[in-house]
Amino acid sequence: MGGRDATMVLLDENGIRCDGRKVDEPRRIMIRAGGLKNADGSAYIEFGDNKILVGVFGPRDVHPKHMSDTDTGILRVRYHMEPFSVGERKNPAPSRREIEISKVIKEALEPAVMLDKFPRTAVDVFIEVLQADGGTRCAALTAASVALADAGIPMRDMVAAIAAGKVADTVILDVNNEEDQAGQADMPIGYMPSLKKITLLQLDGVLTPEEYKKCVDVGVKGCELVYELQKKALHDKYFGKGDD
Ligand code: ADP
């Protein structure tokens, strides 16, 4: 939050946002399942100007061994932003923000994956942010779910994710970078649509109880939209494009 550009109009008198979208309109989303031949599963997502590649490896042996669990497989997630992914070069060393996002994505995926049949193993999820424009954790979580499914990892459901938020006292869907910087609130949501369960919910900013409920509603509806695109990406890979 904070208002980098005080003159920017986040919502004009016709209800149009700074990038031309309506309040409930997501950015353009393109998801592709597969693509990395050396990974067990992979996915690529473009979510507005975010471009993110995910590779999944495993279930495989855990090194060092003492990190393994004799009762279940474990999930490990590394979210990494390329130095060239943002306007000003990012230090390639893992930042506190990347460590936090790796942790929240891991915790958001854990309710979906069923690793109890793979004791002593690990499933590794590598997330490479090639271009960032606000909402990378949601885009990455969405693509990671598709990559896990592509790897054949047994899952209860896929996690679809998108952020709701507030600009100019109005609840909006899919917060972009400018809205994240200059807006009033940003609420990333991860949701398992078939199970109707939220697995990620964060909030940066201040909302009234009514706005909070509205953001959750708008975000969950957005996740349902994203879910259809995740399923389509897998369908296109395994059954061919345009084949319903
Ligand atoms: P998210 O990407 O999930 O929205 P944040 O709210 O932390 O996560 O970041 C918002 C946006 O800020 C990112 O998507 C990215 O465009 C930008 N950003 C993050 N880190 C940096 C950085 N080190 N330098 C420049 N821009 C950054």
Boltz pocket constraint, residues with backbone or C-beta under 6 A from the ligand:
constraints:
  - pocket:
      binder: B
      contacts: [[A, 85], [A, 86], [A, 87], [A, 88], [A, 90], [A, 97], [A, 132], [A, 133], [A, 134], [A, 135], [A, 136], [A, 137], [A, 138], [A, 177], [A, 180]]
      max_distance: 6.0
